[in-house]
């Protein structure tokens, strides 16, 4: 009797490495790999492939990509896979999901993301869509190549891809899908949950209201410096790079201690960690909690929210007024608009779902409202951000195991021979 299971391994590659095996197609000129920050970086991730007693199963297989949830620590990544056999249920979610999906008979990949794992010495591109693309495309291409090489072409990972993610990973999943589509892949479905897709509107306006009202959870305040450093002249090529309009403040005082932009970037790029990053943000949650951000931009958001303008970066009159008053935000708005996924979501023609809770206190539900085919694309779940996450992830896994190739894989030995 042929036995089957999964093989778990860490894989590494780079855009430059994969270009040696052929051009990396980007028909929509998104800019991943070609000229992107980190194209030379050796990125890493977790790969799970189905095996039997003879090795990797023969035949064609699809792939799934899991874009992981936010990690404040540089070392807390999917490829740092470890299972305590005495307590397997305690496995980190960033490794558990790709492991579960890998048992469906498909190849499962979970990128560590830029600035994590093997690319630890690069800046972290939190909510910068190109970094999710640049840190995932080389791994997907290498996984396809490895499976073909190691089985003498008797196995093949096709271009059919299912992509999932939650929270930051929801944003990452949509970003990766855009790149896979530009490459010419066939996206079977995307299930993105709890994602901050609207970086130029709901993320900054609705998020601002949650923070200043004290509704935002204090223990997650490390998100503020994490996103701010990615928009503070760290990522070469981003629209506000070197413009003097960084999202991080030059310096600020938190609970009696003064910090600088250099401190925030250094901590984030080094080992990171929720505790160290949380120390940069004032508590209790309120107006002072955003002192870590550029105060010209905070004032720009505050005035817009007070006037009921929820898409201030699309309001040229307000941007011009800020410039006349000596507090320019035009380049910072351009950067946020360039990484806003609303337009892409509105253009999606393949099957997708946006899973979100209306009670999400971390990523406002306005991130999924007004999008294309809202009523059919949105899966509404109850609970706060973390509670909703469990249900959104379950939704993604449930869809995958319902597919025909999973049913065939689990009921037939022919694919394993």
N, C-alpha and C positions, 0 to 999 in steps of 0.2 A: 504493500500500500504506500502510495506517495504521500508524504507528509508536507504540509506547507506552513509558512509563517512569514515573518518579515525580517529584513536585514536593515539595521540602522547604522548610518555612518555620517561623518562630517565631510562635506565637500567644500572645496575652495576654487575660485577662479577669478578672473577679471575680464573686463571688456577687451583689454589689449591681448590677453591670452586667447580668448575665444575668436578674435579677429584673425588669428593665425590659421584657423580652420575654415575661413570663409567670411564674407562680409556680413555684418549684423544689420539686417534690414530694418529700416525705419522710414516706411513710406510716407508717414505723416509728419516727418521732420520734428519729432518731439524733442530730440536732442539727447536722449539717453545714450550713453557710451560715447557718441561722437562729440568731443569737446566738452563733455560734462565733467563737473568736479568729481574726482574719485574714479575716473575711467581706468586709471592705472592701478587702483587699489585692489589688493587681493581680498575679495569679499568671501564670507563663509556662510554656511547654513547647514541645516539638517536635511538629510535625504533618507527616505524610507522606501524600500522596494520589496515587492512580494517575492518570496522564494519558495522552493520546494527542496527536497533532499538532494536534488541535482544542481542547485544554485538558483540564480534568477530565473523566474518562470519564463518559458518561451512564448512567443506570440506578441501581438500588438497590445499595448496598454495605454490608457489615458494618463494624464497627470493632474494632480491638484496642488495648488499653492496656498499655504496658510500664511497670512501676513499677521505677525504676532502683536499682542497688546503691548502697551508702553512698558519699557523697562528703564527705570531711573539709574540702575547700576550697569556699568559697561559689560560685566561678566555674566549677567543674567540673560542668557540667550538660548535659542532653540538648540544650537549645536553643542551646548554644554549639557548634553542629554545624560540623565542619570535616573535609574529606577531603583528604589529601595524595594527589594522583593518582599520584605516583611510588611511593607505598607505601600503597595503600588498605586493606591488611590491618591497618594500625596504627591504624585509627579507634577511638576510645574506645567501649567496650562499651555505654555508656549511649546512644550515638547509633546504633551499628551495629545493635543488635537492632531498634529501631523502623524503621530503614531497610530491613532484611531483611524484616520483616513487612509493611512498606508495599509491597513488590514483589509481594505475593500478590493484589493486586486489591482490597484493603480499605483503609480509612483507618486510619492508625496514629498514636497519640498517646502521648507520653511526658512527663508533668508534671515540672517541675523540683523541685517540692515547696516548701512554705512555708519562707521564710528563704533561698531560693536564687533566682537569676535576678532577675526584676523585683520580687520581694518580699524582696530581700536585707536590707532593714532590719527585718525581722520576726524573731522568735525561731525557731529551728529546732525542730520538734516531733518529734524522733527517738523512734520507737516510741510516738507519740501518735496513735491511729487517726483522730481527727477531722481532723488536719491533712492527712492523705493524701486524705481525702474532700473537704475544703474547697479543696484545691489542684488536684484533678482534675475534679470535677464541672463547674465553670465552663468548663474547656477542652473537655470532651466536648460540652457544650451549644453552645459557640461553634463548634466544628468542624462540628457538624450544621447550624447556622444558616448558616455561611459557604458550605459546599458547595451548599446549596439556593439561596442568594442569587446566587452567582457563576455558576450554571448556569441561572438562571431556573426553578428547580425541576425541571430535567431530570435532575438527580442528587440522590440522597438517601442520607444515612447513617442507616440504620435503628437500631432499639433493640437489635439483636443485637450482643453484645459478647463478645470473647475477652480474658481478662486474664491477664497473666503477670508474674512478677517473681522476683528471687533475692536471698537474704540479707535486708537491710532491705527490699528490694523485694518479697520473698516476703510479709513482713508487710504491706507496703503494698498488694500485689495483693489479699489477702483483705479488707483494710479497704475498698478501692475497690469490690470486688465487693458488699460489704454495702450501700454507698451506691447503687450502680447498681440493685441489687435493690429497695431502698427507694423509688427513683425510679420503678420500674416497667419497668426494662430487662429484656431477655431475655438471660441469661448463657449463652452456648454452652458455655464451659468456663473453668475457672481452673486454671492450672498454677503453683503457688507452690513455690519451692525454697529450702532452707536458711534458713527463716524463724524468727525468735525470737517465736513466737506466744504462748507462755505467759509473759507478763511477770510474773505474780504467783507463778510456781512454778519451772519449769525454768530460766528465764533467770537468776533470782537464786540458786537453790540449786545446780543442776548447774554453772552458770557460776562460782559461788563456788569450787566444788571444783577446777575447771580452773585458775582464777587462783592460788589458794593453793598448789596442787601444782606450779606452774610449767609446766603443760601449755599454757597460753594463749600464743599467739604475741605476742612483745614488740612487734613493729612495728605491731600493731593495737590497742595499748592506748589509742589516742585515742577508742575507743568509750566508755570509762568516763565521761569528762567530757561527751561528746556526749549520751549518754542522761541523765546526771544533770542537766544544765542544763534539759532539757525537763520535769523533775519538780521544779523549784526555783523555784516562784512566778514563772515566766515566762509560762506559758500560762494566761491568764485563764479561769476556769471549771473547771479541773482540780481534782479533789477535795481535794488537799492545798495548794491555793493559799493563801498567807498564813497557814498554820496553824503555822508554826515547825517543820514536818517536811519540809524540803526534802531532796532526795536528795544534793545537793552538801554537802560539809562547809563550815563557815564559814571555816576556814583550815586549812592543812596544810603540811608541809615535804616537799619532793621533792628528793632528792639535794642537800641542804644549802640549798635556796632555799625561802622561804616564799611561798605563793600563797593567794589568797582566792577566795571564791565569785564576787566581782565580776570577778576576773581570768578565771576559766573562762568565765563568761557573755560577757564582752567579747570574748575571743579567738574563741569559737564564733560569735558573732553578726557579728563583723567579717569578715575574710577567711578565717578558719579555717585549715585546712591541717594535714596529719598531723603534720608536724614540730613545729609550735607546740603542738598539743594533746598530743602524746606527751610533751613536756617537763613536763606537769603531773602525770605518773604515774611513781611510783618504779619503778626497775629494780634488780636482776633481778626477774622476776615472782615474786610471793609475797604474804605477808600485807600488807606495806607498800604494795603496788600499789593497794589499795583505800582508802588514806588520803584520797583525793579525795572519797570518799563519806561521808555522815553516819555517824559511828561508832556511834551508838545503833542504827541500822538494820543496820550490818555485824555488830554483836554479836548482834542478833536473828536474822540469817541463820546466823551461826556456831553459835549454840546449837541452832537447829533442825536444821541439817545433822548436828551431833554426836549429836543424839537420833534421827536418822533420819526427821525430819519434813520432807518435801519440798514441802509446800504450806503454809508457815507463815502466809501471809496469809489462809488459810481457817480457821485455828485460833484461835478467839476466846479460849480460855484463855491461850494464849501471848501474844496481843496485850494482854490485860488484865494479865497479869503484868508485861510490859514497862512498862505505864503506871504500875502500883503502884511500880515501881522507879525512877520518874522519867525514863524514856526512852521516851516515847510514839511509836508507829509506826502507830497506827490509821488516820490520814488518808492517810499515804503508802501503806499497804496498800490502802486504798480506791481510790486513784488507779491503782495497778498492776492491781487487779482490774477496774476499769472499762475498761482498755485491753488486757486479756487477751482473746485471740480464741478461746479454747477453746470457749466456749458457742456462738459463732456457727458455728465449724467443725462442731461436733456437730449443728447444725441444717440444714446444707447439703443441699439436695435436687437441685441441678443437678450436672452432671459436674465433677469436680475431681480433681486429683492433688497430693500433697505429695511433692516430690522431696527426698531427703536422704541424706547419707552417715552411716553408723554411726561413721565415723572422724572426723567433723567436730570440729575442735578449737576452733572459734570459737562456733558455735551448737550446743549439745548435741542429740543425736538425740532426747533425751527430749521435745523440743518437738513431736514428731510421734507419739510413742507414746501409746497410750490413746485416740486420737481415733476418731471414728466410722468404722466400716468400715476399720480400719487396714490389713488385708492387701490390700484391693483399691485403696485410695486412695494408698498409699505406693509410690513408685518408689524403690527402693534403688539407689544408685550408689556406686562405690568412690572412695577418695581423700580428701584433706583438703578444707577448705572451698572453696578456690579451684579445685581440680581437679574437685570435684563440681559446681561452678557451671557449668563448660563443658558437662557432660553434661546438667544440668537445663535449661539454656538450649536445648541441641540438642533435647531432648524437647519443649519448648514450640513451637519452630519446626517440627519434624517433624509435630506434630499439626496445626498450622495449614495447612501446605501439602497435607495429605491431605484437606482438606475439599472438598466438591463444588464450591463456588463458585470455589475456586482452580483446580481442574482445568478448569472451564469457561472461566474467565478466560484461562488460559494457552493453551488450545487453540482459542479462538473469537475472532473479531474483532467479533462482534455487540455485545458489551458495551462496545466501545471506539468505537462509532459513535453 
